[in-house]
Amino acid sequence: MTDLTKLTLAGALDGLEKKEFSSRELTQGFVDAIAAANPVINAYVVETPEKALDMADASDARRANGEAGKLDGAPLGIKDLYCTKGVRTTACSNILDEFTPTYESTVTQNLWDQGAVMLGKLNMDEFAMGSSNETSRFGEVANPWRRAGGDNAKLTPGGSSGGSAAAVAADLCLGATASDTGGSIRQPAAFTGTVGIKPTYGRASRYGMVAFASSLDQAGPIAKTVEDSAILLETMCSHDPKDTTSLPVETPDWRADVTKPIKGMRIGIPKEYRMDGMPDAIEGLWQQGIDWLKDQGAEIVDVSLPHTKYALPAYYIVAPAEASSNLARYDGMRYGARVAGDNLNATYEESRAAGFGAEVQRRLMIGTYVLSSGYYDAYYLRAQKVRTRILQDFRDVFEKVDALLTPATPCAAFAYGENADDPLAMYLNDIFTVTANLAGLPAIAVPAGLDGQGLPLGLQVIGKALDEAACFRVGGALERAAGFVAKPEKWW
């Protein structure tokens, strides 16, 4: 029998339906793979093998009775941002200590309701603040990919969903939940040769997700193929009365959109995404993507998003401001870590100083500053006005085109330490992705080629609000044209 862990989600579900193997056999394969690889990859911060096998047995029983759900028996990894009842959830921060929720997030509950199996909780940047997965209290995640030519430098899988991307790329789960505040699904997907989609803001409930920036955070999957990402997103999304930003809309059949032709679609190429100093590999891949879409009958249209250059500075005002408000609840009083001080204020201060890492502290200080008296109008209010202009740019452009094609990242995966001393260089990793978050639009990253060092590169498709279907159609077309089947050479 083929190594079951190498199957796609669609392939595994098909095999389970045909009774070629059981969920227990499939799950045991992943449990064994995690046990062997995780000491090196460090993708999982909590492993739940007993729970996984119990869930697999229950799935096999349901399937035998003809009661299988859409994901029945499929082993998945869950980002440590999602509350999971009875399983430690810390957002990879010391401030949450050994916090174990007594309730389930809506997104994960949707997965369990359709029969999915939980393999464990996945590593991430602390409170989802980072682009390299090196701010986690549990240490760095190793990208399964390495540079060609015997270079053994440890590469980042991207962030903040680095554990999710690395686990999918290393065949340590069939798919994984992730979250995207400024690119934290799409950038790690591009760095690891996987597919990641951020849906329209409000498509997926934020109930039970540890908050970073509430007007930007959105749940989504990282998967092996565009089809797999559609299968997962269909289950993850739902209207939820427990989340006031949840949209009361039906979830379409996105899996069917993946194979629909793109002939006649108008695809916009925003000129502002062509940057000075862009690597030749990124520029070349973008042009290749344009040619692939032309060959399949799409019309290519040059467009302008004039306020794009303000997106990154606006994001790094809005997101820290919302974080400073959201993270004020972590004070060492009700749950999580506490460092006793001489008085109440000292306890607050010492608990937060010990519990929050350096990057979180940096962003909280920025956020508190831009919200403070005398600076609110100059920074936060102005950033929100810029955000409105960015949204209007997209609305204007989407009157002419059906979707946009851009690079997913400005570079391939970099080695740990290469940007560690320069926060600004790290923040620039989000330069192609933050606009979709600021405007609340769906966007997908699809692996499309390798750079000169043998590392994966991705293309990004941005769609209109609530038009994930266009992202899946164009993403599927890119996937077919690229024929990307490269996998990291196993060294772990």
Secondary structure by P-SEA (a helix, b strand, c coil): ccccccccaaaaaaaaaaccccaaaaaaaaaaaaaaccccccccccccaaaaaaaaaaaaaaaaaccccccccbbbbbcccccccccccccccccccccccccccaaaaaaaaabbbbcbbbbcccccccccccccccccccccccccccccccccccccaaaaaaaaaaccccbbbbbbcccaaaaaaaaccbbbbbccccccccccccccccccbbbbbbcccaaaaaaaaaaaccccccccccccccccccccccccccccbbbbbbcccccccccaaaaaaaaaaaaaaaaabbbbbbbbcccccaaaaaaaaaaaaaaaaaacccccccccbbbbcccaaaaaaaaaaacccaaaaaaaaaaaaaaccccccccaaaaaaaaaaaaaaaaaaaacccbbbbbcccccccccccccccaaaaaacccccaaaaaabbbbbbbbccccccccccbbbbbbccccaaaaaaaaaaaaaaacccccccccc
